[in-house]
Amino acid sequence: MRDETKIHPMVLLSTFINVIVMAMFAYDKFSEKQMGYSIAFILLSLLFLGMTIYGLARNNKIGRTEK
């Protein structure tokens, strides 16, 4: 039996806000010539962006199968 629980929209919103903040940190660290930090924040923002897109796609799929 598969778990068909939707991810709460507030969680998805907070992860998207997290993406924006980490991208801003990456830009800030890049402008200060701290490449290690900027690469780490870019990778983290891409990870959170992927999690947000996955959550939206999952909720959309679950919403279509409930009807």
PyMOL Python script that loads the backbone (N, CA, C, O; Angstrom):
from pymol import cmd

cmd.read_pdbstr("""\
ATOM      1  N   MET A   1       0.836  -1.183   0.000  1.00  0.00           N
ATOM      2  CA  MET A   1       0.000   0.000   0.000  1.00  0.00           C
ATOM      3  C   MET A   1       0.879   1.244   0.000  1.00  0.00           C
ATOM      4  O   MET A   1       1.794   1.375   0.813  1.00  0.00           O
ATOM      5  N   ARG A   2       0.592   2.135  -0.907  1.00  0.00           N
ATOM      6  CA  ARG A   2       1.380   3.346  -1.063  1.00  0.00           C
ATOM      7  C   ARG A   2       0.810   4.489  -0.251  1.00  0.00           C
ATOM      8  O   ARG A   2      -0.407   4.619  -0.121  1.00  0.00           O
ATOM      9  N   ASP A   3       1.676   5.308   0.289  1.00  0.00           N
ATOM     10  CA  ASP A   3       1.242   6.473   1.043  1.00  0.00           C
ATOM     11  C   ASP A   3       0.853   7.581   0.073  1.00  0.00           C
ATOM     12  O   ASP A   3       1.682   8.052  -0.704  1.00  0.00           O
ATOM     13  N   GLU A   4      -0.395   7.990   0.120  1.00  0.00           N
ATOM     14  CA  GLU A   4      -0.901   9.023  -0.783  1.00  0.00           C
ATOM     15  C   GLU A   4      -1.198  10.306  -0.019  1.00  0.00           C
ATOM     16  O   GLU A   4      -2.272  10.887  -0.174  1.00  0.00           O
ATOM     17  N   THR A   5      -0.260  10.749   0.800  1.00  0.00           N
ATOM     18  CA  THR A   5      -0.429  11.963   1.579  1.00  0.00           C
ATOM     19  C   THR A   5       0.169  13.145   0.829  1.00  0.00           C
ATOM     20  O   THR A   5       1.297  13.087   0.340  1.00  0.00           O
ATOM     21  N   LYS A   6      -0.609  14.214   0.751  1.00  0.00           N
ATOM     22  CA  LYS A   6      -0.112  15.419   0.098  1.00  0.00           C
ATOM     23  C   LYS A   6       0.877  16.137   1.004  1.00  0.00           C
ATOM     24  O   LYS A   6       0.797  16.051   2.230  1.00  0.00           O
ATOM     25  N   ILE A   7       1.804  16.842   0.383  1.00  0.00           N
ATOM     26  CA  ILE A   7       2.734  17.693   1.114  1.00  0.00           C
ATOM     27  C   ILE A   7       2.044  19.042   1.304  1.00  0.00           C
ATOM     28  O   ILE A   7       1.530  19.625   0.350  1.00  0.00           O
ATOM     29  N   HIS A   8       2.037  19.525   2.529  1.00  0.00           N
ATOM     30  CA  HIS A   8       1.307  20.751   2.841  1.00  0.00           C
ATOM     31  C   HIS A   8       1.867  21.924   2.029  1.00  0.00           C
ATOM     32  O   HIS A   8       3.084  22.056   1.895  1.00  0.00           O
ATOM     33  N   PRO A   9       0.993  22.771   1.488  1.00  0.00           N
ATOM     34  CA  PRO A   9       1.457  23.913   0.677  1.00  0.00           C
ATOM     35  C   PRO A   9       2.375  24.870   1.421  1.00  0.00           C
ATOM     36  O   PRO A   9       3.247  25.486   0.808  1.00  0.00           O
ATOM     37  N   MET A  10       2.198  25.008   2.731  1.00  0.00           N
ATOM     38  CA  MET A  10       3.085  25.899   3.489  1.00  0.00           C
ATOM     39  C   MET A  10       4.517  25.355   3.528  1.00  0.00           C
ATOM     40  O   MET A  10       5.477  26.125   3.542  1.00  0.00           O
ATOM     41  N   VAL A  11       4.654  24.037   3.547  1.00  0.00           N
ATOM     42  CA  VAL A  11       5.981  23.422   3.507  1.00  0.00           C
ATOM     43  C   VAL A  11       6.626  23.698   2.155  1.00  0.00           C
ATOM     44  O   VAL A  11       7.814  24.011   2.081  1.00  0.00           O
ATOM     45  N   LEU A  12       5.846  23.584   1.095  1.00  0.00           N
ATOM     46  CA  LEU A  12       6.375  23.871  -0.246  1.00  0.00           C
ATOM     47  C   LEU A  12       6.744  25.349  -0.381  1.00  0.00           C
ATOM     48  O   LEU A  12       7.755  25.689  -0.996  1.00  0.00           O
ATOM     49  N   LEU A  13       5.928  26.213   0.190  1.00  0.00           N
ATOM     50  CA  LEU A  13       6.232  27.641   0.148  1.00  0.00           C
ATOM     51  C   LEU A  13       7.517  27.945   0.918  1.00  0.00           C
ATOM     52  O   LEU A  13       8.344  28.736   0.463  1.00  0.00           O
ATOM     53  N   SER A  14       7.683  27.324   2.071  1.00  0.00           N
ATOM     54  CA  SER A  14       8.893  27.587   2.858  1.00  0.00           C
ATOM     55  C   SER A  14      10.144  27.060   2.160  1.00  0.00           C
ATOM     56  O   SER A  14      11.203  27.681   2.245  1.00  0.00           O
ATOM     57  N   THR A  15      10.036  25.921   1.470  1.00  0.00           N
ATOM     58  CA  THR A  15      11.213  25.446   0.741  1.00  0.00           C
ATOM     59  C   THR A  15      11.538  26.361  -0.437  1.00  0.00           C
ATOM     60  O   THR A  15      12.708  26.549  -0.773  1.00  0.00           O
ATOM     61  N   PHE A  16      10.504  26.933  -1.066  1.00  0.00           N
ATOM     62  CA  PHE A  16      10.767  27.863  -2.165  1.00  0.00           C
ATOM     63  C   PHE A  16      11.402  29.152  -1.649  1.00  0.00           C
ATOM     64  O   PHE A  16      12.302  29.694  -2.290  1.00  0.00           O
ATOM     65  N   ILE A  17      10.947  29.645  -0.502  1.00  0.00           N
ATOM     66  CA  ILE A  17      11.568  30.817   0.106  1.00  0.00           C
ATOM     67  C   ILE A  17      13.014  30.502   0.462  1.00  0.00           C
ATOM     68  O   ILE A  17      13.896  31.349   0.321  1.00  0.00           O
ATOM     69  N   ASN A  18      13.249  29.280   0.923  1.00  0.00           N
ATOM     70  CA  ASN A  18      14.602  28.828   1.227  1.00  0.00           C
ATOM     71  C   ASN A  18      15.494  28.878  -0.019  1.00  0.00           C
ATOM     72  O   ASN A  18      16.663  29.254   0.068  1.00  0.00           O
ATOM     73  N   VAL A  19      14.952  28.505  -1.155  1.00  0.00           N
ATOM     74  CA  VAL A  19      15.699  28.551  -2.416  1.00  0.00           C
ATOM     75  C   VAL A  19      16.119  29.981  -2.718  1.00  0.00           C
ATOM     76  O   VAL A  19      17.267  30.231  -3.084  1.00  0.00           O
ATOM     77  N   ILE A  20      15.191  30.920  -2.565  1.00  0.00           N
ATOM     78  CA  ILE A  20      15.487  32.318  -2.855  1.00  0.00           C
ATOM     79  C   ILE A  20      16.572  32.849  -1.921  1.00  0.00           C
ATOM     80  O   ILE A  20      17.502  33.523  -2.363  1.00  0.00           O
ATOM     81  N   VAL A  21      16.451  32.542  -0.627  1.00  0.00           N
ATOM     82  CA  VAL A  21      17.424  33.038   0.351  1.00  0.00           C
ATOM     83  C   VAL A  21      18.805  32.439   0.093  1.00  0.00           C
ATOM     84  O   VAL A  21      19.807  33.152   0.163  1.00  0.00           O
ATOM     85  N   MET A  22      18.873  31.151  -0.201  1.00  0.00           N
ATOM     86  CA  MET A  22      20.177  30.526  -0.454  1.00  0.00           C
ATOM     87  C   MET A  22      20.807  31.046  -1.733  1.00  0.00           C
ATOM     88  O   MET A  22      22.028  31.174  -1.813  1.00  0.00           O
ATOM     89  N   ALA A  23      19.988  31.349  -2.736  1.00  0.00           N
ATOM     90  CA  ALA A  23      20.534  31.943  -3.957  1.00  0.00           C
ATOM     91  C   ALA A  23      21.084  33.339  -3.674  1.00  0.00           C
ATOM     92  O   ALA A  23      22.105  33.732  -4.238  1.00  0.00           O
ATOM     93  N   MET A  24      20.415  34.082  -2.807  1.00  0.00           N
ATOM     94  CA  MET A  24      20.922  35.405  -2.434  1.00  0.00           C
ATOM     95  C   MET A  24      22.230  35.284  -1.649  1.00  0.00           C
ATOM     96  O   MET A  24      23.148  36.079  -1.850  1.00  0.00           O
ATOM     97  N   PHE A  25      22.318  34.294  -0.756  1.00  0.00           N
ATOM     98  CA  PHE A  25      23.569  34.056  -0.041  1.00  0.00           C
ATOM     99  C   PHE A  25      24.681  33.673  -1.014  1.00  0.00           C
ATOM    100  O   PHE A  25      25.819  34.118  -0.868  1.00  0.00           O
ATOM    101  N   ALA A  26      24.352  32.851  -2.000  1.00  0.00           N
ATOM    102  CA  ALA A  26      25.351  32.442  -2.984  1.00  0.00           C
ATOM    103  C   ALA A  26      25.868  33.650  -3.753  1.00  0.00           C
ATOM    104  O   ALA A  26      27.071  33.767  -3.990  1.00  0.00           O
ATOM    105  N   TYR A  27      24.975  34.540  -4.141  1.00  0.00           N
ATOM    106  CA  TYR A  27      25.398  35.754  -4.851  1.00  0.00           C
ATOM    107  C   TYR A  27      26.261  36.633  -3.956  1.00  0.00           C
ATOM    108  O   TYR A  27      27.266  37.188  -4.401  1.00  0.00           O
ATOM    109  N   ASP A  28      25.862  36.756  -2.685  1.00  0.00           N
ATOM    110  CA  ASP A  28      26.624  37.576  -1.745  1.00  0.00           C
ATOM    111  C   ASP A  28      28.035  37.016  -1.555  1.00  0.00           C
ATOM    112  O   ASP A  28      29.012  37.764  -1.574  1.00  0.00           O
ATOM    113  N   LYS A  29      28.136  35.713  -1.374  1.00  0.00           N
ATOM    114  CA  LYS A  29      29.452  35.094  -1.172  1.00  0.00           C
ATOM    115  C   LYS A  29      30.280  35.140  -2.456  1.00  0.00           C
ATOM    116  O   LYS A  29      31.503  35.268  -2.397  1.00  0.00           O
ATOM    117  N   PHE A  30      29.631  35.039  -3.609  1.00  0.00           N
ATOM    118  CA  PHE A  30      30.347  35.133  -4.876  1.00  0.00           C
ATOM    119  C   PHE A  30      30.938  36.526  -5.061  1.00  0.00           C
ATOM    120  O   PHE A  30      32.061  36.678  -5.540  1.00  0.00           O
ATOM    121  N   SER A  31      30.160  37.546  -4.673  1.00  0.00           N
ATOM    122  CA  SER A  31      30.672  38.912  -4.815  1.00  0.00           C
ATOM    123  C   SER A  31      31.804  39.203  -3.834  1.00  0.00           C
ATOM    124  O   SER A  31      32.607  40.107  -4.065  1.00  0.00           O
ATOM    125  N   GLU A  32      31.873  38.441  -2.738  1.00  0.00           N
ATOM    126  CA  GLU A  32      32.975  38.588  -1.777  1.00  0.00           C
ATOM    127  C   GLU A  32      34.149  37.670  -2.110  1.00  0.00           C
ATOM    128  O   GLU A  32      35.095  37.558  -1.331  1.00  0.00           O
ATOM    129  N   LYS A  33      34.085  37.017  -3.266  1.00  0.00           N
ATOM    130  CA  LYS A  33      35.140  36.119  -3.763  1.00  0.00           C
ATOM    131  C   LYS A  33      35.352  34.887  -2.862  1.00  0.00           C
ATOM    132  O   LYS A  33      36.468  34.381  -2.749  1.00  0.00           O
ATOM    133  N   GLN A  34      34.292  34.421  -2.236  1.00  0.00           N
ATOM    134  CA  GLN A  34      34.354  33.198  -1.437  1.00  0.00           C
ATOM    135  C   GLN A  34      33.674  32.091  -2.245  1.00  0.00           C
ATOM    136  O   GLN A  34      32.488  31.814  -2.063  1.00  0.00           O
ATOM    137  N   MET A  35      34.430  31.472  -3.124  1.00  0.00           N
ATOM    138  CA  MET A  35      33.880  30.519  -4.078  1.00  0.00           C
ATOM    139  C   MET A  35      33.337  29.250  -3.414  1.00  0.00           C
ATOM    140  O   MET A  35      32.332  28.701  -3.866  1.00  0.00           O
ATOM    141  N   GLY A  36      33.977  28.793  -2.372  1.00  0.00           N
ATOM    142  CA  GLY A  36      33.520  27.577  -1.704  1.00  0.00           C
ATOM    143  C   GLY A  36      32.118  27.726  -1.149  1.00  0.00           C
ATOM    144  O   GLY A  36      31.263  26.861  -1.338  1.00  0.00           O
ATOM    145  N   TYR A  37      31.892  28.844  -0.456  1.00  0.00           N
ATOM    146  CA  TYR A  37      30.564  29.096   0.092  1.00  0.00           C
ATOM    147  C   TYR A  37      29.531  29.290  -1.016  1.00  0.00           C
ATOM    148  O   TYR A  37      28.405  28.802  -0.912  1.00  0.00           O
ATOM    149  N   SER A  38      29.911  29.994  -2.064  1.00  0.00           N
ATOM    150  CA  SER A  38      28.945  30.244  -3.140  1.00  0.00           C
ATOM    151  C   SER A  38      28.549  28.949  -3.836  1.00  0.00           C
ATOM    152  O   SER A  38      27.379  28.764  -4.170  1.00  0.00           O
ATOM    153  N   ILE A  39      29.502  28.052  -4.061  1.00  0.00           N
ATOM    154  CA  ILE A  39      29.179  26.767  -4.688  1.00  0.00           C
ATOM    155  C   ILE A  39      28.291  25.937  -3.764  1.00  0.00           C
ATOM    156  O   ILE A  39      27.344  25.297  -4.221  1.00  0.00           O
ATOM    157  N   ALA A  40      28.592  25.946  -2.470  1.00  0.00           N
ATOM    158  CA  ALA A  40      27.772  25.186  -1.513  1.00  0.00           C
ATOM    159  C   ALA A  40      26.341  25.715  -1.489  1.00  0.00           C
ATOM    160  O   ALA A  40      25.396  24.927  -1.476  1.00  0.00           O
ATOM    161  N   PHE A  41      26.168  27.033  -1.483  1.00  0.00           N
ATOM    162  CA  PHE A  41      24.819  27.586  -1.457  1.00  0.00           C
ATOM    163  C   PHE A  41      24.087  27.374  -2.771  1.00  0.00           C
ATOM    164  O   PHE A  41      22.867  27.208  -2.779  1.00  0.00           O
ATOM    165  N   ILE A  42      24.812  27.377  -3.880  1.00  0.00           N
ATOM    166  CA  ILE A  42      24.174  27.082  -5.169  1.00  0.00           C
ATOM    167  C   ILE A  42      23.677  25.641  -5.190  1.00  0.00           C
ATOM    168  O   ILE A  42      22.559  25.374  -5.629  1.00  0.00           O
ATOM    169  N   LEU A  43      24.501  24.718  -4.719  1.00  0.00           N
ATOM    170  CA  LEU A  43      24.088  23.312  -4.685  1.00  0.00           C
ATOM    171  C   LEU A  43      22.899  23.103  -3.751  1.00  0.00           C
ATOM    172  O   LEU A  43      21.973  22.361  -4.077  1.00  0.00           O
ATOM    173  N   LEU A  44      22.926  23.751  -2.600  1.00  0.00           N
ATOM    174  CA  LEU A  44      21.796  23.631  -1.674  1.00  0.00           C
ATOM    175  C   LEU A  44      20.520  24.234  -2.254  1.00  0.00           C
ATOM    176  O   LEU A  44      19.434  23.683  -2.077  1.00  0.00           O
ATOM    177  N   SER A  45      20.651  25.359  -2.942  1.00  0.00           N
ATOM    178  CA  SER A  45      19.452  25.956  -3.529  1.00  0.00           C
ATOM    179  C   SER A  45      18.899  25.071  -4.647  1.00  0.00           C
ATOM    180  O   SER A  45      17.683  24.975  -4.809  1.00  0.00           O
ATOM    181  N   LEU A  46      19.766  24.433  -5.409  1.00  0.00           N
ATOM    182  CA  LEU A  46      19.287  23.504  -6.441  1.00  0.00           C
ATOM    183  C   LEU A  46      18.609  22.288  -5.822  1.00  0.00           C
ATOM    184  O   LEU A  46      17.610  21.796  -6.347  1.00  0.00           O
ATOM    185  N   LEU A  47      19.151  21.802  -4.708  1.00  0.00           N
ATOM    186  CA  LEU A  47      18.528  20.679  -4.007  1.00  0.00           C
ATOM    187  C   LEU A  47      17.127  21.051  -3.516  1.00  0.00           C
ATOM    188  O   LEU A  47      16.177  20.292  -3.707  1.00  0.00           O
ATOM    189  N   PHE A  48      17.005  22.209  -2.890  1.00  0.00           N
ATOM    190  CA  PHE A  48      15.704  22.631  -2.390  1.00  0.00           C
ATOM    191  C   PHE A  48      14.741  22.955  -3.532  1.00  0.00           C
ATOM    192  O   PHE A  48      13.536  22.740  -3.400  1.00  0.00           O
ATOM    193  N   LEU A  49      15.247  23.462  -4.634  1.00  0.00           N
ATOM    194  CA  LEU A  49      14.393  23.701  -5.793  1.00  0.00           C
ATOM    195  C   LEU A  49      13.855  22.383  -6.342  1.00  0.00           C
ATOM    196  O   LEU A  49      12.680  22.281  -6.697  1.00  0.00           O
ATOM    197  N   GLY A  50      14.717  21.384  -6.408  1.00  0.00           N
ATOM    198  CA  GLY A  50      14.268  20.062  -6.845  1.00  0.00           C
ATOM    199  C   GLY A  50      13.231  19.467  -5.911  1.00  0.00           C
ATOM    200  O   GLY A  50      12.268  18.844  -6.359  1.00  0.00           O
ATOM    201  N   MET A  51      13.427  19.659  -4.603  1.00  0.00           N
ATOM    202  CA  MET A  51      12.448  19.153  -3.641  1.00  0.00           C
ATOM    203  C   MET A  51      11.109  19.875  -3.790  1.00  0.00           C
ATOM    204  O   MET A  51      10.054  19.254  -3.658  1.00  0.00           O
ATOM    205  N   THR A  52      11.143  21.169  -4.063  1.00  0.00           N
ATOM    206  CA  THR A  52       9.908  21.928  -4.247  1.00  0.00           C
ATOM    207  C   THR A  52       9.172  21.478  -5.504  1.00  0.00           C
ATOM    208  O   THR A  52       7.956  21.290  -5.479  1.00  0.00           O
ATOM    209  N   ILE A  53       9.893  21.306  -6.588  1.00  0.00           N
ATOM    210  CA  ILE A  53       9.270  20.857  -7.839  1.00  0.00           C
ATOM    211  C   ILE A  53       8.704  19.453  -7.677  1.00  0.00           C
ATOM    212  O   ILE A  53       7.611  19.163  -8.163  1.00  0.00           O
ATOM    213  N   TYR A  54       9.446  18.576  -6.992  1.00  0.00           N
ATOM    214  CA  TYR A  54       8.944  17.229  -6.739  1.00  0.00           C
ATOM    215  C   TYR A  54       7.667  17.272  -5.903  1.00  0.00           C
ATOM    216  O   TYR A  54       6.716  16.544  -6.187  1.00  0.00           O
ATOM    217  N   GLY A  55       7.641  18.120  -4.876  1.00  0.00           N
ATOM    218  CA  GLY A  55       6.448  18.227  -4.034  1.00  0.00           C
ATOM    219  C   GLY A  55       5.245  18.736  -4.805  1.00  0.00           C
ATOM    220  O   GLY A  55       4.134  18.238  -4.622  1.00  0.00           O
ATOM    221  N   LEU A  56       5.456  19.730  -5.673  1.00  0.00           N
ATOM    222  CA  LEU A  56       4.351  20.236  -6.486  1.00  0.00           C
ATOM    223  C   LEU A  56       3.845  19.166  -7.453  1.00  0.00           C
ATOM    224  O   LEU A  56       2.637  19.011  -7.630  1.00  0.00           O
ATOM    225  N   ALA A  57       4.754  18.436  -8.071  1.00  0.00           N
ATOM    226  CA  ALA A  57       4.352  17.381  -9.003  1.00  0.00           C
ATOM    227  C   ALA A  57       3.624  16.256  -8.263  1.00  0.00           C
ATOM    228  O   ALA A  57       2.642  15.712  -8.767  1.00  0.00           O
ATOM    229  N   ARG A  58       4.106  15.913  -7.075  1.00  0.00           N
ATOM    230  CA  ARG A  58       3.459  14.858  -6.290  1.00  0.00           C
ATOM    231  C   ARG A  58       2.051  15.274  -5.879  1.00  0.00           C
ATOM    232  O   ARG A  58       1.112  14.486  -5.995  1.00  0.00           O
ATOM    233  N   ASN A  59       1.898  16.518  -5.397  1.00  0.00           N
ATOM    234  CA  ASN A  59       0.569  16.981  -5.000  1.00  0.00           C
ATOM    235  C   ASN A  59      -0.375  17.036  -6.189  1.00  0.00           C
ATOM    236  O   ASN A  59      -1.560  16.726  -6.063  1.00  0.00           O
ATOM    237  N   ASN A  60       0.147  17.428  -7.334  1.00  0.00           N
ATOM    238  CA  ASN A  60      -0.669  17.478  -8.543  1.00  0.00           C
ATOM    239  C   ASN A  60      -1.121  16.077  -8.940  1.00  0.00           C
ATOM    240  O   ASN A  60      -2.278  15.879  -9.309  1.00  0.00           O
ATOM    241  N   LYS A  61      -0.225  15.118  -8.867  1.00  0.00           N
ATOM    242  CA  LYS A  61      -0.553  13.737  -9.220  1.00  0.00           C
ATOM    243  C   LYS A  61      -1.584  13.158  -8.249  1.00  0.00           C
ATOM    244  O   LYS A  61      -2.535  12.500  -8.672  1.00  0.00           O
ATOM    245  N   ILE A  62      -1.399  13.397  -6.970  1.00  0.00           N
ATOM    246  CA  ILE A  62      -2.338  12.887  -5.972  1.00  0.00           C
ATOM    247  C   ILE A  62      -3.699  13.564  -6.135  1.00  0.00           C
ATOM    248  O   ILE A  62      -4.736  12.918  -5.987  1.00  0.00           O
ATOM    249  N   GLY A  63      -3.698  14.854  -6.438  1.00  0.00           N
ATOM    250  CA  GLY A  63      -4.953  15.580  -6.653  1.00  0.00           C
ATOM    251  C   GLY A  63      -5.719  15.058  -7.858  1.00  0.00           C
ATOM    252  O   GLY A  63      -6.949  15.017  -7.831  1.00  0.00           O
ATOM    253  N   ARG A  64      -5.023  14.662  -8.908  1.00  0.00           N
ATOM    254  CA  ARG A  64      -5.704  14.116 -10.091  1.00  0.00           C
ATOM    255  C   ARG A  64      -6.279  12.738  -9.840  1.00  0.00           C
ATOM    256  O   ARG A  64      -7.328  12.405 -10.390  1.00  0.00           O
ATOM    257  N   THR A  65      -5.620  11.922  -9.019  1.00  0.00           N
ATOM    258  CA  THR A  65      -6.104  10.560  -8.776  1.00  0.00           C
ATOM    259  C   THR A  65      -7.225  10.529  -7.755  1.00  0.00           C
ATOM    260  O   THR A  65      -7.947   9.535  -7.679  1.00  0.00           O
ATOM    261  N   GLU A  66      -7.399  11.607  -6.947  1.00  0.00           N
ATOM    262  CA  GLU A  66      -8.486  11.630  -5.969  1.00  0.00           C
ATOM    263  C   GLU A  66      -9.837  11.876  -6.616  1.00  0.00           C
ATOM    264  O   GLU A  66     -10.863  11.486  -6.058  1.00  0.00           O
ATOM    265  N   LYS A  67      -9.864  12.509  -7.769  1.00  0.00           N
ATOM    266  CA  LYS A  67     -11.141  12.870  -8.411  1.00  0.00           C
ATOM    267  C   LYS A  67     -11.822  11.695  -9.028  1.00  0.00           C
ATOM    268  O   LYS A  67     -12.901  11.838  -9.603  1.00  0.00           O
TER     269      LYS A  67
END
""", "prot")
cmd.dss("prot")
cmd.show_as("cartoon", "prot")
cmd.util.cbc("prot")
cmd.orient("prot")
